[in-house]
Amino acid sequence: MAYFRVLLSGSGISFTFEENAQPAIGFFATRFIKAASSARAELLAKTLVLSEWGPGGVYADANKGALPLLATESVVSVGMLTGIFRRHSKGYSFYLRD
């Protein structure tokens, strides 16, 4: 098994951070995944991200848009130490309308 850094972009959401604020319409998310192949790492990363936006997920109730449409920006093999220490990284970089 190898470690991979998977960068995903998500669109189609409408996520408001504060009342009366402009909603985020998309995001970028990086996940570090241990998998047998880059294709498997991509699938696992997408599954992790979608689980946070689907029913019962952390962002499900606040999202007034659709379930994010995910696109893979990159899948890169990383070293074991990077994979181990970054494996549980979470978070998003949101963007607003232009």
Summary of the structure (lengths in Angstrom):
residues: 98
radius of gyration: 14.2
end to end distance: 41.0
largest distance: 46.3
contacts: 269
relative contact order: 0.33
helix: 23%
strand: 42%
